[in-house]
Structure formats: C-alpha cells, structure tokens
C-alpha cells in the first residue's frame, strides 16, 4: 500500500509539473509576453537529443552534397577524357617591365623558346586612353602582330577590371567612385574602340569580359551586375563571331546561374598563398582537383557552358605588404618553384578542364634573366613541348 501510494504521489507531481509547463507556454504565446515565449521555446529546443539530431542531419547533408559534387566531377572528367589539353599563358607587358625585363624580348622568348601559341592579353583602359578621347593601340598592336605571325590565338580581356593589380585600370581623369552613369559612357566608347580594332584579327579567339567581376579584391568601386549585363550586350552588338568568357570570382564554390552568363565559364585556380586574415602565414587551399571538375560539370549540365582555367597560379604569392621583387629566391620558393610548377599543372589537368592558361610567364623569364635561376623556365619549356 505504501509503495502504491508513493507511485501515485509521483504521478500526480509529474502531472502538476506538466500542467504548469502548459500554462507557462500558453501565457508566453501572448504577444505581450514574447520574452517568456522565447525563453520557453529555447528551453524546449536545447535538449541533448535535439542537438544530436541536428548534428546528424547536418552531417548527412554535407555527405550528400559532397557525394553529389563528386559524382558530377566524375561525370565531367569522363566526358572530357581523350580531348587534347590546350596550354597557354597570360602576358602583360607592363608586368614584365615592372620585373625589370624587356617586354618584347619576354614575349619573343615565350613564343620562340617555350613554343607557346595560346595567349590571354589585356587591354588596360588607362594605357589605351592616355588622354580623354584619344586612343593609342601601339602596345597591343605589337603583341597581336607577334602572335599572328606565330600562328597563335588570343583571348582578349576588355572592360574596367582586368588581370593584375590594381585590378581596375581606369584613367585618372575618370572617377569610377562616382555613379556609373557618369563614366560608363566613356568606358563603353573605349571598349568599342578596342573591339572594332581587333575583332578582325585572325589571332582573336575570344573576349574575356572584366576579370572576376564580383571579387572585391583590388582598387575597384563598382560591382553593379547591370553594368556587366550592358557590357556583354555591347560586345555582342559589335562582334557576333567571337565567344565571351566571364570568370568566376575565386576558388570557392558557387555557380553562374543568372545573367550575365558568358559563352564560356572562366575559373581561377590558386593553390599556395599568403593568408593575410587569420594565420598570417602561407597556406594551401584545401580543395581537391575534383572540386574544379564539379564546378565545370555543373555549368555544363545546367547552362551548357564549357569551362576554362583562365588563371592557373604559376608564380609566388608574397606576404602582405611585399611584392616579388622584395623577397629573395628562398622566400619565393615557399609558394612556387619548378617542383610546384609540375605538381600544380598536374593538379589542374586532373580537373578534366582542357583549356588552361598559366599565370606568371613574365615571372619565369625574370627568374631566369634577373635571378639567374633557369629551373622554372626549363620546366615550362618541357611542358609546352610535350
């Protein structure tokens, strides 16, 4: 009898506690008692079992996403199997000059000694329009002539944002911090002049519109998507024959699923860099090669776009506040040397993407001619000859 009485006493106590809990919840649901309602909700959601379920659900979602991405990557790699690789380089005369090597000699060596025939060139606005309304194409003309003579091809960057610091290359007399309506007409006039001059060149293969447009790195002030839409429309009005490449912003995940979409999807691939945010040291991006295959595969499946690696890191990444000329060869080797040349190119090829433009050809020549180290140049010569 005593045991039975104790049992019913415990049941009544639990019943009373439940009723009290219900009363608190009902009271909390009154808008005037929102704080109490929030407290009661958090109290209910903080049970260990709920957190375990959330963790399991999150893990399952991550596994699912990785599995889907990996499957897409395998499909893409298989779809590209057997196609030849197309290796090229980016060439920027002003960067060669900055490194202390002659731009003409550098390009000649790249063509004649390395045997490169695929080029990505720039058309910096501030170099072509040296004074308002006056365009000088001498710098770009001699590059086109040399590549045409060699039977090579050119992907020509156009627009405000183009490869290398400060990324946006506006003339000083146009203030791109102002609303775009103030300076975009001048930008489009310059773009029109560039396109009309080179669209009939037998070397021209494609345009690259801007460069990693939505990447806030660099001295840029305008990231208006409509501007990119307008610029793409301008190119298509002026030249219907050549495709347009629009590049992704960086290494990370994400897809180009809405306008403006390029005819070709450009991907940057960097591996060894200086982390200026947290660790203040060199780090290697953790992405496997199939990550880039998955990016290309999604674009192919959803938007029927081909993808190119338009910028494959093939030069050192100095610590913040320094440049390549500030650091000695031993420091440069921490992010790039001949061994990393081989491994990085092999990594890029594993992605399945066939068109690969290497970044840093001017540096290879500088390393040979100025630093008296031919190792990287020899590696490039070997890769482009096979």
Phi and psi in degrees as a GROMACS rama.xvg file:
@    title "Ramachandran Plot"
@    xaxis  label "Phi"
@    yaxis  label "Psi"
@TYPE xy
-63.2922  -42.5386  UNK-2
-63.1273  -42.333  UNK-3
-63.9526  -40.3531  UNK-4
-62.6506  -41.1429  UNK-5
-64.1123  -38.6442  UNK-6
-60.9305  -49.6356  UNK-7
-68.1654  -32.1725  UNK-8
-62.0727  -42.5572  UNK-9
-66.1284  -40.0674  UNK-10
-63.7363  -41.1366  UNK-11
-65.05  -36.6066  UNK-12
-65.4718  -44.4034  UNK-13
-65.0277  -38.2722  UNK-14
-63.0023  -41.5053  UNK-15
-65.9257  -39.6774  UNK-16
-62.7455  -41.0282  UNK-17
-64.2015  -41.387  UNK-18
-62.473  -40.3138  UNK-19
-63.6625  -40.0132  UNK-20
-63.3469  -42.7453  UNK-21
-61.7934  -40.5343  UNK-22
-63.3482  -42.1506  UNK-23
-62.3844  -40.2574  UNK-24
-67.2789  -42.6732  UNK-25
-64.0625  -39.7268  UNK-26
-66.8901  -39.1543  UNK-27
-66.0867  -27.6882  UNK-28
-71.065  -12.5815  UNK-29
-65.5903  126.963  UNK-30
-52.6583  -28.4479  UNK-31
-71.5678  -17.0505  UNK-32
-114.321  40.3957  UNK-33
-61.0873  -33.78  UNK-34
-64.9918  -41.974  UNK-35
-66.1446  -37.1009  UNK-36
-64.3755  -43.117  UNK-37
-62.6596  -41.7899  UNK-38
-62.2024  -44.1715  UNK-39
-65.1114  -37.5515  UNK-40
-66.0184  -44.7515  UNK-41
-63.2027  -39.366  UNK-42
-59.8144  -40.9171  UNK-43
-71.4359  -34.6033  UNK-44
-82.8251  -8.07781  UNK-45
-94.1853  15.1438  UNK-46
-69.9258  150.273  UNK-47
-60.6224  -38.2483  UNK-48
-64.1298  -36.1813  UNK-49
-67.4897  -42.0186  UNK-50
-64.6647  -37.3226  UNK-51
-63.2498  -43.0792  UNK-52
-63.9474  -39.7772  UNK-53
-64.0818  -41.8289  UNK-54
-64.3111  -42.0921  UNK-55
-64.6225  -41.0142  UNK-56
-64.1423  -41.9164  UNK-57
-63.8059  -44.3949  UNK-58
-60.7726  -43.7794  UNK-59
-62.5468  -39.5026  UNK-60
-65.3731  -42.9395  UNK-61
-62.6319  -45.1669  UNK-62
-60.5619  -41.0431  UNK-63
-62.8739  -47.0957  UNK-64
-63.791  -42.3617  UNK-65
-64.5196  -40.6849  UNK-66
-64.4628  -42.8269  UNK-67
-64.0347  -45.6517  UNK-68
-60.8285  -43.4953  UNK-69
-65.1704  -38.5326  UNK-70
-64.4716  -42.0603  UNK-71
-63.8093  -40.5208  UNK-72
-60.9903  -44.5751  UNK-73
-62.8611  -41.2888  UNK-74
-61.5677  -45.0007  UNK-75
-64.7021  -46.658  UNK-76
-58.9927  -40.733  UNK-77
-65.4985  -38.7996  UNK-78
-67.1385  -23.3319  UNK-79
-97.2879  -7.18154  UNK-80
-58.604  136.614  UNK-81
92.2443  -15.5783  UNK-82
-80.2912  144.356  UNK-83
-73.3784  149.571  UNK-84
-78.2915  143.713  UNK-85
-119.599  102.999  UNK-86
-100.237  135.293  UNK-87
-144.183  -172.624  UNK-88
-139.225  157.185  UNK-89
-87.9515  138.278  UNK-90
-131.22  127.091  UNK-91
-132.008  107.072  UNK-92
-55.7453  -40.6558  UNK-93
-65.6998  -28.2973  UNK-94
-73.7188  -37.5548  UNK-95
-60.2481  -45.5824  UNK-96
-61.2478  -41.6381  UNK-97
-59.4145  -36.9326  UNK-98
-79.8867  -8.28043  UNK-99
92.1782  20.159  UNK-100
-119.323  150.814  UNK-101
-71.8244  126.149  UNK-102
-60.1026  -40.7789  UNK-103
-64.7129  -45.2619  UNK-104
-63.9033  -37.4775  UNK-105
-64.9024  -47.9487  UNK-106
-64.4719  -40.4378  UNK-107
-60.9721  -41.4784  UNK-108
-66.4394  -38.6008  UNK-109
-63.3887  -40.5994  UNK-110
-75.3534  -50.7181  UNK-111
-84.0836  -39.5443  UNK-112
-87.9645  -47.7238  UNK-113
-79.4365  -28.6409  UNK-114
82.0137  23.9547  UNK-115
-72.8411  137.836  UNK-116
-128.311  -1.84336  UNK-117
-119.169  120.336  UNK-118
-127.763  147.565  UNK-119
-115.201  114.402  UNK-120
-110.507  162.893  UNK-121
-115.598  158.893  UNK-122
-133.375  71.2328  UNK-123
-57.8567  128.548  UNK-124
-59.6852  -44.8907  UNK-125
-71.4349  -17.5006  UNK-126
-87.0217  -32.6674  UNK-127
-82.59  -39.7366  UNK-128
-104.657  82.6434  UNK-129
-73.1462  -26.3765  UNK-130
-139.925  154.7  UNK-131
-53.203  120.621  UNK-132
80.7777  -1.09678  UNK-133
-111.734  120.832  UNK-134
-110.558  135.897  UNK-135
-124.366  116.753  UNK-136
-105.46  12.0462  UNK-137
-56.024  -45.0815  UNK-138
-62.4243  -42.8657  UNK-139
-78.9772  -31.1302  UNK-140
-60.1372  -46.4741  UNK-141
-68.4907  -29.1158  UNK-142
-67.8311  -45.1701  UNK-143
-62.0246  -41.639  UNK-144
-62.3859  -43.3075  UNK-145
-64.24  -40.5691  UNK-146
-74.8434  -37.4014  UNK-147
-61.3365  -43.5378  UNK-148
-61.1112  -34.4568  UNK-149
-83.8075  -4.09279  UNK-150
74.8791  27.6365  UNK-151
-92.5929  -179.395  UNK-152
-124.191  156.925  UNK-153
-131.455  130.864  UNK-154
-102.609  114.946  UNK-155
-101.932  119.109  UNK-156
-76.2028  133.293  UNK-157
-133.484  156.715  UNK-158
112.167  -174.008  UNK-159
-74.1324  -48.5144  UNK-160
-94.8127  118.136  UNK-161
-136.148  164.836  UNK-162
-55.6263  143.149  UNK-163
82.6837  151.501  UNK-164
-55.7375  139.841  UNK-165
-88.5478  24.1695  UNK-166
73.9628  -57.0965  UNK-167
-96.7891  126.921  UNK-168
-118.619  56.0196  UNK-169
-81.1785  145.439  UNK-170
-60.8253  151.405  UNK-171
-63.7299  -23.4263  UNK-172
-84.9637  0.861695  UNK-173
-117.471  123.486  UNK-174
-95.7823  100.153  UNK-175
-79.074  2.8914  UNK-176
-80.0225  -16.0266  UNK-177
-76.0776  164.461  UNK-178
-52.8326  144.284  UNK-179
-61.9098  -24.1149  UNK-180
-61.5926  -22.2629  UNK-181
-75.1682  -37.5609  UNK-182
-119.946  -12.6875  UNK-183
-63.0769  -36.365  UNK-184
-57.0905  -39.1221  UNK-185
-69.4267  -36.9358  UNK-186
-61.2522  -44.4001  UNK-187
-70.3456  -31.5379  UNK-188
-64.3134  -44.8055  UNK-189
-63.2315  -43.9264  UNK-190
-60.73  -40.9306  UNK-191
-60.8185  -42.7405  UNK-192
-63.6082  -41.2834  UNK-193
-65.38  -48.5207  UNK-194
-64.6078  -43.9684  UNK-195
-64.6352  -29.289  UNK-196
-75.5096  -35.8102  UNK-197
-111.947  -2.26732  UNK-198
-68.0187  -19.039  UNK-199
-97.9881  1.15478  UNK-200
-65.7919  135.92  UNK-201
-70.4463  -13.8794  UNK-202
-85.401  -23.087  UNK-203
-66.7363  126.381  UNK-204
-112.901  -30.3029  UNK-205
-167.081  164.259  UNK-206
-108.323  145.154  UNK-207
-107.319  117.38  UNK-208
-87.1015  118.001  UNK-209
55.1812  -166.738  UNK-210
-150.175  113.18  UNK-211
47.3133  57.9898  UNK-212
-51.711  -42.0097  UNK-213
-91.7391  7.82751  UNK-214
-83.5124  119.844  UNK-215
-80.2689  2.99017  UNK-216
-64.6166  137.753  UNK-217
103.301  -176.776  UNK-218
-98.0608  73.4405  UNK-219
-127.122  151.619  UNK-220
-127.721  -14.7351  UNK-221
-123.266  125.09  UNK-222
-129.112  35.9017  UNK-223
-73.3717  117.01  UNK-224
-58.2826  -36.2127  UNK-225
-63.1562  -31.4091  UNK-226
-62.4484  -41.6198  UNK-227
-65.799  -38.4721  UNK-228
-60.4382  -46.406  UNK-229
-64.2198  -38.7611  UNK-230
-68.7014  -39.2629  UNK-231
-62.7738  -43.3941  UNK-232
-60.6945  -37.6033  UNK-233
-62.1788  -46.5802  UNK-234
-59.4788  -44.7824  UNK-235
-66.7709  -30.5353  UNK-236
-71.0038  -36.5305  UNK-237
-83.3801  -29.6947  UNK-238
-148.519  107.867  UNK-239
-92.4563  -4.04924  UNK-240
-89.5594  -31.8971  UNK-241
-105.787  138.638  UNK-242
-72.4791  161.458  UNK-243
-115.391  128.678  UNK-244
-97.2742  128.987  UNK-245
-120.223  126.737  UNK-246
-97.1728  150.12  UNK-247
-67.6055  167.749  UNK-248
-79.8185  -30.7756  UNK-249
-169.648  -162.566  UNK-250
-69.6407  -21.3028  UNK-251
-76.9436  179.669  UNK-252
-71.0715  164.977  UNK-253
130.081  151.711  UNK-254
-135.645  151.807  UNK-255
-90.7241  101.251  UNK-256
-117.478  -5.81181  UNK-257
-136.77  164.257  UNK-258
-63.753  147.539  UNK-259
-87.6634  132.813  UNK-260
-104.71  134.223  UNK-261
-77.0098  164.267  UNK-262
-67.3558  -28.5163  UNK-263
-130.402  141.691  UNK-264
-96.742  123.274  UNK-265
-97.2731  138.23  UNK-266
-126.415  131.133  UNK-267
-90.5364  146.091  UNK-268
-138.008  104.863  UNK-269
-115.304  143.229  UNK-270
-118.946  -48.0245  UNK-271
-120.164  114.771  UNK-272
-138.929  172.271  UNK-273
-94.1476  126.409  UNK-274
-86.8437  106.987  UNK-275
-90.2  -0.690088  UNK-276
-96.5827  -59.4131  UNK-277
-112.248  -60.3645  UNK-278
-80.0794  -24.3942  UNK-279
55.0466  44.8712  UNK-280
-153.023  173.616  UNK-281
-72.0006  144.294  UNK-282
-144.356  156.823  UNK-283
-109.834  129.727  UNK-284
-58.1079  137.476  UNK-285
-82.8953  -0.387868  UNK-286
-72.7542  134.664  UNK-287
-76.6196  167.127  UNK-288
-62.5002  -31.7133  UNK-289
-70.0512  -15.579  UNK-290
-58.3622  -43.5127  UNK-291
-74.4382  -30.4039  UNK-292
-64.7447  -38.0421  UNK-293
-66.5524  -40.74  UNK-294
-60.0256  -45.4486  UNK-295
-67.6078  -37.1186  UNK-296
-65.2165  -42.1258  UNK-297
-62.7501  -42.9298  UNK-298
-62.4004  -37.4193  UNK-299
-69.68  -42.2104  UNK-300
-70.6852  -43.3316  UNK-301
-91.2435  -30.9254  UNK-302
-125.371  4.84331  UNK-303
55.6523  31.0966  UNK-304
-95.1858  137.496  UNK-305
-78.3982  155.103  UNK-306
-122.127  147.268  UNK-307
-129.538  147.445  UNK-308
-87.5507  102.66  UNK-309
-91.1305  -6.93975  UNK-310
-153.599  95.2885  UNK-311
-102.08  118.233  UNK-312
-57.0161  117.814  UNK-313
-138.946  38.1498  UNK-314
-152.787  163.51  UNK-315
-65.8293  158.051  UNK-316
-116.661  102.819  UNK-317
-71.1443  159.522  UNK-318
-59.3988  159.094  UNK-319
-56.8618  139.444  UNK-320
85.067  -1.85147  UNK-321
-124.393  163.648  UNK-322
-127.484  176.517  UNK-323
-58.9487  -35.9809  UNK-324
-69.9735  -17.3343  UNK-325
-83.9061  -15.3092  UNK-326
-117.184  146.113  UNK-327
-78.6022  175.751  UNK-328
-63.6134  -35.8952  UNK-329
-62.576  -39.4498  UNK-330
-71.9855  -38.4122  UNK-331
-59.7185  -38.1419  UNK-332
-66.7903  -13.7813  UNK-333
-69.3402  -22.844  UNK-334
-119.917  -15.0914  UNK-335
-161.261  132.181  UNK-336
-155.974  -171.45  UNK-337
-64.8638  -35.866  UNK-338
-65.1413  -40.3628  UNK-339
-70.5683  -28.4114  UNK-340
-57.1354  -49.9618  UNK-341
-63.0799  -47.8452  UNK-342
-69.283  -36.552  UNK-343
-68.5137  -42.5101  UNK-344
-66.5329  -39.8643  UNK-345
-62.7324  -39.6866  UNK-346
-60.946  -46.3998  UNK-347
-62.7153  -41.0474  UNK-348
-64.8277  -32.1624  UNK-349
-63.7098  -20.676  UNK-350
-66.8981  -21.5354  UNK-351
92.9459  -14.952  UNK-352
-70.6448  127.896  UNK-353
-90.5053  -33.8259  UNK-354
-90.6448  115.675  UNK-355
-132.478  119.153  UNK-356
-103.744  120.623  UNK-357
-84.2957  142.714  UNK-358
-106.407  120.948  UNK-359
120.652  16.976  UNK-360
-60.4133  -35.5749  UNK-361
-62.4717  -36.3869  UNK-362
-66.0351  -39.1835  UNK-363
-58.0557  -42.9893  UNK-364
-68.9188  -40.9778  UNK-365
-60.0675  -42.7622  UNK-366
-62.5612  -36.0533  UNK-367
-75.4374  -52.2815  UNK-368
-78.2148  -36.8929  UNK-369
-97.7141  -43.2438  UNK-370
-92.6679  -2.00603  UNK-371
58.6735  39.7963  UNK-372
-128.311  107.233  UNK-373
-90.4709  1.64261  UNK-374
-59.6243  -44.9817  UNK-375
-69.2154  -41.5297  UNK-376
-60.7425  -42.0789  UNK-377
-62.3515  -39.2811  UNK-378
-65.0234  -40.7432  UNK-379
-63.8658  -42.3785  UNK-380
-59.0646  -41.4938  UNK-381
-64.5269  -45.7566  UNK-382
-65.6652  -39.9874  UNK-383
-80.1349  -11.8209  UNK-384
-95.0165  -7.68494  UNK-385
